[in-house]
Amino acid sequence: MRYVKKYRSILAYLLIFAFIIQFSTGLTVSADFVPVVDKIYSEGVYMVNLDTDVVIYAKNENKRFYPASITKIMTAIVVLENCPDLDSSVRVGYDSTNEFWEGDPNKAGASNAAFEAGQTNLTYRDCLYALMLVSACEAANILALNLCGSIENFTTLMNATAKRLGCTGTHFSNTHGLWEAENYSTPYDMYLISRYAYDRVPGFMEICDTYSYDFPPNVHNPEGYTMFTTNQLITPSSDFYLDYVHGIKTGSIDEYYDDAGTHPGGRSLVTTAQKNGYTYLLVTMQAPFYNDSGEKYQYSALDHYNLYEWAYKSFIYQEVISKGEICTELDVLQGEEDRIQLVADSDFTTIIPSDLAEDKNGPIQRKRTLNFDEVIAPVKKGEILGKMDIVYQGEVVKTVDLVAAKSIERSQIAYLADRAKSLTETSWFSPLLMLLIACIFINIVLMTVRRRRLIQEARRNERLRRRKNAGR
């Protein structure tokens, strides 16, 4: 009896241990394009389709250039974000124009809006239009001095804003963009700055997309006067006029001077375009100021004209994947259903060359990656079970999550059957089974021995009883 209890205890512990192991594992469910134009004259270019954030063309986008008057885009941002009343008056002092007359050849001949020291009828709004339309350098200083008290304080705000926007190759040392060694930026940074102004700064595009503006009278213009934009892309009489282009800012330095001597300058230009539901932003920097004959020429305007015409003729939108689209299926274990569909969790539309749109084996490919070969129920609707990489010319341009299209509950029958099946497939099942058989065999032997002993004891007791009765 003592041996039987001992082996029964061993058998119970072995079975408990086996089930602990079994149920403590395995329960977790889980580019840019090549433009078809004769020549691009600008040394730095960054062109983006704003609807899809696809870079259409980039050239030296992270190289530092002297931005010239496209610096004034940041000047306008700082004013529009910090001036509480654009229609309030500004002070016009000599401190806003002195630097242009102090003998620095890089500051001589600065563009201006004919404002006069002592003039009392100008507002912040007037100065912003002068800044963005006619590239008035004195207007930039007037705005800075009235808003911040000093040029230094104002440029500190300019640089802080650039840093906030993610610019890493930009530093502003003045408000207007006239040449200084520490006033520089990159095409990509100017895109970040311009995109921010376009998207987030109320009133910015209204100002920079204006063709002409009427300024109040002063001593030399007692009847008031009208000035016009320097942007050839929005000037109807220009050879580069495009009626779908809007803003933003021109910039030009014919030449600049430092300790090493005289250097050729260049032209910069930032514009946007909207046509047929397509929106672009284009930054160009360091286009030649003169042609081969030594005459001034608008090479930056030519680049914008050609790049926009090329883009609008060459690209269309294509829906690559739509939200809810069935992308694949997975096996489901222990579930009330055996298969589950995986669908795209979001849409993705991009822009591609129109001649490739119908090519099923074209530049845009879909690469599917699943988190599991199979899943274990329960599965919740919307559970992320994989991803779809959208690949263009070998580069991943978008990743879309693949999620469960519906919920699938656990089937208790399937669950128990699967557990039983998996139990038999473990490496220790056979040894455990042999041990169990051995324990059962020993238990049978012990029970047989015990039964024989009980029978023998019963027979002995019966004989003793008979003898006792016979003695009476």
C-alpha positions in Angstrom: 0.0 0.0 0.0 2.9 2.3 0.9 4.5 1.7 -2.6 1.3 2.3 -4.4 0.9 5.8 -2.8 4.5 6.6 -3.6 4.2 5.8 -7.4 0.8 7.5 -7.7 2.4 10.7 -6.3 5.3 10.5 -8.8 2.8 10.0 -11.6 0.7 13.0 -10.5 3.8 15.3 -10.4 4.9 14.2 -13.8 1.5 15.0 -15.4 1.3 18.4 -13.6 4.8 19.3 -14.8 3.9 18.3 -18.4 0.8 20.5 -18.5 2.7 23.4 -17.0 5.3 23.3 -19.7 2.7 22.8 -22.4 0.5 25.7 -21.4 3.3 28.2 -20.6 4.6 28.3 -24.2 3.3 29.2 -27.6 0.3 31.2 -26.4 1.2 34.7 -27.7 -0.9 35.9 -30.7 0.0 37.8 -32.0 13.1 59.5 -56.0 13.5 62.1 -58.1 13.0 62.3 -61.9 15.1 63.6 -64.8 13.5 66.7 -66.3 13.2 66.8 -70.1 14.4 70.4 -70.6 17.3 71.8 -72.7 19.3 72.9 -69.6 18.9 73.7 -66.0 20.9 76.8 -65.2 20.5 77.0 -61.5 23.2 75.3 -59.4 20.7 74.3 -56.7 17.2 73.1 -57.3 14.5 71.5 -55.1 11.1 70.8 -56.6 8.3 69.0 -54.8 4.7 68.0 -55.6 2.9 69.3 -52.5 -0.1 67.0 -52.9 2.0 63.8 -52.5 5.3 65.2 -51.0 7.1 63.5 -53.9 10.4 65.2 -54.8 10.1 65.8 -58.6 13.7 67.0 -59.0 16.6 67.9 -56.8 20.1 69.2 -57.6 22.6 70.2 -54.9 19.7 70.5 -52.5 21.9 70.5 -49.4 24.6 72.7 -50.7 25.0 76.2 -49.2 24.4 79.2 -51.4 23.9 82.9 -50.8 20.2 83.2 -50.9 20.0 86.9 -51.8 16.5 88.4 -51.4 14.7 85.1 -50.9 16.0 85.7 -47.4 13.0 88.0 -47.1 10.6 85.0 -47.0 11.9 84.4 -43.5 11.6 88.1 -42.7 8.0 88.0 -43.7 7.3 84.9 -41.6 8.7 86.5 -38.5 6.7 89.7 -39.0 3.4 87.9 -39.8 3.8 85.6 -36.8 4.8 88.3 -34.3 3.0 91.5 -35.3 -0.3 91.9 -33.6 -1.7 94.6 -36.0 -0.4 94.8 -39.5 -2.3 98.1 -40.0 -0.5 99.9 -37.2 2.0 102.6 -38.2 5.8 102.1 -38.3 8.6 104.5 -37.6 10.8 105.2 -40.6 14.2 106.3 -39.4 17.7 106.7 -41.0 18.7 103.6 -39.0 16.8 101.6 -41.6 18.8 102.9 -44.6 22.2 104.0 -43.2 23.9 100.7 -44.1 23.2 101.2 -47.8 25.3 104.5 -47.8 28.2 103.6 -45.6 30.6 102.5 -48.4 30.1 98.7 -48.2 30.1 97.7 -51.9 27.9 94.7 -51.1 25.2 97.1 -49.7 25.3 99.8 -52.4 22.4 100.1 -54.9 20.0 98.1 -52.7 16.5 97.7 -54.1 14.0 99.9 -52.4 10.4 101.1 -52.3 11.2 104.8 -52.2 10.3 105.2 -48.5 11.6 108.3 -46.8 13.0 108.9 -43.4 10.4 110.6 -41.2 7.5 109.3 -43.2 4.6 108.7 -40.8 1.9 107.2 -43.0 3.4 103.7 -43.5 2.1 100.5 -41.9 3.5 97.1 -41.3 1.3 95.9 -44.1 2.7 98.5 -46.6 6.2 97.4 -45.6 5.4 93.7 -46.2 4.1 94.4 -49.7 7.2 96.4 -50.4 9.3 93.6 -49.0 7.8 90.8 -51.1 6.8 92.6 -54.3 9.7 95.0 -55.0 12.2 93.4 -52.7 12.7 96.6 -50.8 15.7 96.3 -48.5 14.8 99.3 -46.4 11.4 97.8 -45.8 13.1 94.7 -44.3 15.0 96.9 -41.8 12.0 99.0 -41.0 10.0 95.9 -40.1 12.8 94.5 -38.0 13.6 97.7 -36.1 9.9 98.4 -35.3 9.1 94.9 -34.3 12.3 93.9 -32.3 14.1 97.2 -31.7 17.3 96.1 -33.4 18.4 94.1 -36.5 20.3 91.7 -34.2 17.2 90.8 -32.2 15.2 90.3 -35.3 17.8 88.0 -37.0 17.8 86.0 -33.7 14.1 85.3 -34.3 14.8 84.4 -37.9 17.4 81.8 -37.0 15.3 80.4 -34.2 12.4 79.9 -36.6 14.7 78.3 -39.1 15.9 75.9 -36.4 12.4 75.1 -35.4 11.5 74.2 -39.0 14.4 71.7 -39.2 16.8 73.8 -41.2 20.4 72.6 -40.7 22.3 74.5 -43.4 20.9 78.0 -42.9 22.0 81.1 -41.0 20.6 84.6 -41.4 22.8 87.6 -40.5 20.6 90.3 -42.0 16.9 90.9 -42.9 17.2 91.6 -46.7 19.7 89.1 -48.2 22.4 91.5 -49.4 25.7 89.7 -49.4 27.3 88.8 -46.1 29.4 85.7 -45.5 27.2 84.4 -42.7 23.9 84.8 -44.6 23.4 81.5 -46.3 20.9 78.7 -46.9 20.3 75.6 -49.0 17.6 74.8 -51.6 16.2 72.1 -49.2 16.1 74.5 -46.2 14.4 77.2 -48.3 11.8 74.6 -49.3 11.1 73.9 -45.6 10.8 77.7 -44.9 8.6 78.4 -48.0 6.5 75.3 -47.4 5.9 76.4 -43.8 4.9 79.9 -45.0 2.6 78.5 -47.7 0.9 76.0 -45.3 0.9 77.7 -41.9 1.3 81.5 -42.2 -2.0 83.3 -42.8 -1.8 86.2 -45.3 1.6 85.2 -46.6 0.5 83.9 -50.1 -1.9 86.8 -50.5 0.9 89.3 -50.2 3.6 87.5 -52.2 1.2 86.6 -55.1 0.2 90.3 -55.7 1.2 91.8 -59.0 1.1 95.5 -57.9 0.5 97.6 -54.8 -0.4 101.3 -54.2 1.8 103.0 -51.6 0.8 106.1 -49.7 2.2 109.5 -50.7 5.4 111.0 -49.4 7.5 114.1 -50.2 8.7 112.8 -53.6 5.4 111.1 -54.5 2.7 113.5 -53.2 0.0 111.7 -55.1 1.0 108.2 -53.9 2.6 105.7 -56.3 2.3 102.1 -57.5 5.0 99.6 -57.7 5.1 96.1 -59.3 6.4 92.7 -58.5 9.9 91.6 -59.6 8.6 88.1 -60.2 8.6 87.4 -64.0 6.5 84.3 -63.6 3.4 86.3 -62.4 4.0 89.4 -64.6 1.6 89.2 -67.6 3.9 91.1 -70.0 6.9 88.8 -69.3 8.2 86.1 -71.6 8.2 83.8 -68.6 4.6 84.4 -67.5 2.5 81.4 -66.5 -1.0 82.1 -65.3 -0.9 79.1 -62.9 2.1 80.3 -61.0 1.7 82.0 -57.6 4.4 84.0 -55.7 6.7 83.7 -53.9 10.0 85.6 -54.0 12.9 86.6 -56.3 16.5 87.2 -55.2 19.5 88.4 -57.1 23.1 89.5 -56.5 25.1 90.5 -59.6 28.5 90.2 -57.9 29.9 90.3 -54.4 33.1 91.3 -52.7 35.2 89.8 -50.0 38.9 89.7 -49.0 39.7 87.4 -51.9 38.3 89.9 -54.5 35.2 90.1 -56.7 33.0 87.0 -57.3 30.0 86.5 -59.7 26.7 86.4 -57.9 23.5 84.7 -59.0 19.7 84.6 -59.0 17.4 82.8 -56.7 13.7 82.2 -57.0 10.9 80.5 -55.1 7.5 79.9 -56.7 4.4 77.7 -56.4 2.1 76.4 -59.1 -1.4 75.2 -59.2 -3.0 73.6 -62.2 -5.4 70.7 -63.0 -5.4 69.7 -59.3 -1.6 69.5 -59.1 0.4 71.7 -56.8 4.2 72.3 -56.9 6.7 74.3 -54.9 10.0 75.0 -56.6 13.2 76.5 -55.2 16.2 77.4 -57.4 19.4 79.1 -56.3 22.5 80.4 -57.9 21.4 80.8 -61.5 23.7 83.0 -63.6 23.0 86.7 -63.4 24.5 87.5 -66.9 24.4 85.6 -70.2 27.4 84.8 -72.3 27.3 88.3 -73.9 27.5 90.0 -70.5 23.9 91.0 -70.5 21.5 90.5 -67.6 19.2 87.6 -68.1 16.4 85.9 -66.0 17.9 82.4 -66.0 16.1 81.6 -62.7 12.7 82.5 -64.3 13.6 80.4 -67.4 14.3 77.4 -65.1 11.0 77.7 -63.4 9.1 78.1 -66.6 10.7 75.0 -68.2 10.4 72.8 -65.1 6.7 73.6 -64.5 5.8 73.1 -68.2 7.7 69.8 -68.1 6.1 68.7 -64.9 2.5 69.5 -66.0 3.0 67.6 -69.2 4.7 64.6 -67.8 3.1 63.5 -64.5 -0.2 62.1 -63.3 -1.6 60.8 -60.0 -1.9 57.1 -59.5 -3.6 55.4 -56.6 -1.2 52.7 -55.6 -3.3 51.2 -52.8 -6.7 52.0 -51.3 -7.9 51.7 -47.7 -9.7 48.4 -47.1 -8.1 46.8 -50.2 -7.6 43.0 -49.7 -3.9 42.3 -49.9 -3.5 38.7 -48.7 -4.8 36.0 -46.3 -3.5 34.2 -43.3 -4.3 30.8 -41.8 -6.0 31.0 -38.4 -5.4 28.3 -35.7 -7.9 27.5 -33.0 -10.4 29.9 -34.5 -14.0 29.7 -35.5 -12.8 30.3 -39.1 -9.7 28.9 -40.7 -8.6 32.0 -42.8 -8.5 35.7 -42.3 -8.1 38.5 -44.9 -5.6 41.3 -44.4 -6.5 44.7 -45.8 -4.7 48.0 -46.2 -5.1 50.4 -43.3 -4.7 53.6 -45.3 -4.7 55.0 -48.9 -1.7 55.9 -50.8 -1.6 58.0 -54.0 1.5 59.2 -55.7 2.6 61.0 -58.8 4.4 59.2 -61.6 5.4 59.8 -65.2 2.3 59.5 -67.3 4.0 57.2 -69.8 4.6 54.6 -67.0 1.1 54.7 -65.6 -0.2 51.7 -67.5 2.9 49.6 -67.0 1.9 46.9 -64.6 5.6 46.0 -64.1 6.6 49.6 -64.0 8.6 51.6 -61.4 6.1 51.2 -58.5 6.1 47.8 -56.8 4.3 46.5 -53.7 6.4 44.4 -51.3 4.4 42.5 -48.6 5.8 41.5 -45.3 3.8 39.4 -42.8 4.4 39.4 -39.1 3.5 35.7 -38.8 3.1 32.6 -41.1 -0.2 31.9 -39.3 -2.1 33.5 -36.3 -3.7 32.0 -33.3 -7.3 33.0 -32.4 -8.7 35.2 -31.0 -7.9 37.9 -33.6 -9.3 41.4 -33.3 -10.5 43.5 -36.3 -7.8 46.1 -37.1 -5.0 44.2 -35.5 -1.7 44.8 -37.4 -0.5 41.6 -38.9 1.9 42.8 -41.6 2.9 45.7 -43.8 3.0 46.7 -47.4 6.1 48.7 -48.6 5.5 50.8 -51.7 8.8 50.8 -53.6 9.8 53.2 -56.4 13.0 52.5 -58.3 14.3 50.4 -55.4 13.4 53.0 -52.7 10.6 52.6 -50.1 8.4 55.7 -50.5 5.5 54.6 -48.3 4.7 51.8 -45.8 1.1 50.8 -45.2 0.0 48.6 -42.3 -1.9 45.4 -43.2 -4.6 44.7 -40.6 -7.2 42.0 -39.9 -10.4 42.7 -41.9 -12.6 41.2 -39.1 -12.5 39.6 -35.7 -12.3 35.8 -35.3 -13.1 34.3 -31.9 -11.4 31.2 -30.4 -13.1 27.8 -30.9 -12.9 25.8 -27.7 -13.1 22.5 -29.6 -10.4 23.5 -32.0 -8.3 24.9 -29.2 -8.4 21.7 -27.2 -7.8 19.5 -30.3 -4.8 21.7 -31.2 -3.4 21.5 -27.7 -3.7 17.7 -27.7 -2.1 17.5 -31.1 0.8 19.8 -30.2 1.3 17.8 -27.0 2.0 14.7 -29.0 4.6 16.5 -31.2 6.8 17.6 -28.3 10.3 16.1 -28.0 9.6 14.9 -24.4 6.2 13.3 -25.2 7.6 9.8 -26.0 9.8 9.6 -22.9 6.9 10.8 -20.8 4.6 8.3 -22.3 7.0 5.5 -21.7 7.4 6.7 -18.1 3.6 6.8 -17.8 3.3 3.3 -19.2 6.0 2.1 -16.8 4.2 3.7 -13.9 0.9 2.1 -14.9 2.6 -1.3 -15.3 4.2 -1.0 -11.8 0.9 0.1 -10.4 -0.8 -3.0 -12.0 1.9 -5.3 -10.6 1.6 -3.8 -7.1 -2.2 -4.0 -7.2 -1.9 -7.7 -8.3 0.6 -8.5 -5.5 -1.6 -6.7 -3.0 -4.7 -8.6 -4.3 -2.9 -12.0 -3.9 -1.8 -11.1 -0.4 -5.4 -10.1 0.5 -6.7 -13.4 -0.9 -4.1 -15.4 1.0 -4.8 -13.5 4.2 -8.5 -14.1 3.7 -8.0 -17.8 3.2 -5.8 -18.0 6.3 -8.4 -16.2 8.4 -11.1 -18.6 7.0 -9.0 -21.6 8.1 -8.5 -20.2 11.6 -12.2 -19.5 11.9 -13.0 -23.1 10.9 -10.6 -24.6 13.4 -11.9 -22.4 16.1 -15.5 -23.5 15.4 -14.4 -27.2 15.2 -12.8 -27.0 18.6 -16.1 -26.1 20.1 
